[in-house]
Amino acid sequence: MLTDHLPRIRLACLPTPLEELPRLTKALGGPRLYIKRDDQTGLAGGGNKARKLEFSVAEALRQGADTLVTLGGVQSNHCRQTAAAAARCGLRCIVVLRGHAPAASNGNLLLDYLLGAQVVFSGDRTREAVAEDVVREQRAAGHRPHLIPLGASNEIGAVGFAAAIEEIDRQVKEQRLHVDRVVFGSSSYGTQAGLCVGAKAIGFAPQIAAIAIDSTRAEVQAGVAGLAEATSRRLGLTLTVAPDEVVAYDGYLGAGYAVMGEPEKEAISLVARTEGILLDPVYTGRAMAGLIDLIRQGEFGKDETVVFWHTGGSAALFAYADQLLEGKTR
Ligand SMILES: Cc1ncc(COP(=O)(O)O)c(C=O)c1O
């Protein structure tokens, strides 16, 4: 196993299921669609961060930390899962969220509070600057804080997705599938860097194709290539992923990060009604909207087999209830 030599604690329910989506496949007229259910990783509602946190929190514990500090958007799935991981490990948790406190604390923000995290809003300052202040203040107060970066997307966390490639590779072989592509949403690059390194390390052949959530193709390519190199080194490997090997579609940025538009709404509704699976307004709704469009444009062929990697996030649906219900009977 690629990660056998690295500190790891068990936080996620693994392996997550790899399931066929026959009704969605039919609704779109092909290709043959499968889904990798990382919305089922557990850890207070599932999501992709559980895989990274198994390594990030193990490293924090190895360094003797008593407090996890991390940062994200108001509806950060990463902060919610970090708060859950801290609770599971008997650690304190402080999450720094962008901007000002919203009028209602729902979705992931509600869960942050329920999970016992201290919530700090960055106001008009950057989250990074506020998080560094929090770390300094915690140290001065005699605590041992450990800062986990945005999305746990450094080489420590990204190895979780190299390990995930070994997991899906086993499932693809067991189910005797020929997969052409693996499609998912990419934001802070950790998921994608881990998947790319894992795929190259074990010779996993399907294309690793990201739908960019909030950055341009060139930004994704540079970000993933840089993080992939560090991730490879952490795994004790010397492989590199060149920017032009990184596949990213940036035509689905809509009106910006966390702004749900009609494509996301259509994707969320279609997947819910055909397969009984919940996506989210920020990441998986956008990633699925991109996949649907690429199928409709003929970029992904009808004879292919495509795995959609569900990275979680459905807790955020509740923060978008009014927009999701617009025009529908309540
Ligand atoms: C539900 C969900 N999907 C996808 C992503 C993107 O993962 P990454 O930041 O590793 O690119 C995130 C977090 O950013 C997320 O919360």
The ligand as an ORCA input file, in Angstrom:
! r2SCAN-3c Opt
* xyz 0 1
  C     -18.114     18.494     -0.981
  C     -16.788     18.882     -1.505
  N     -16.441     18.454     -2.735
  C     -15.257     18.774     -3.285
  C     -14.351     19.563     -2.608
  C     -13.068     19.894     -3.297
  O     -11.999     19.145     -2.785
  P     -10.543     19.771     -2.876
  O     -10.571     21.005     -2.026
  O      -9.658     18.719     -2.330
  O     -10.274     20.118     -4.289
  C     -14.668     20.047     -1.317
  C     -13.770     20.920     -0.546
  O     -13.173     21.853     -0.976
  C     -15.918     19.694     -0.760
  O     -16.276     20.116      0.457
*
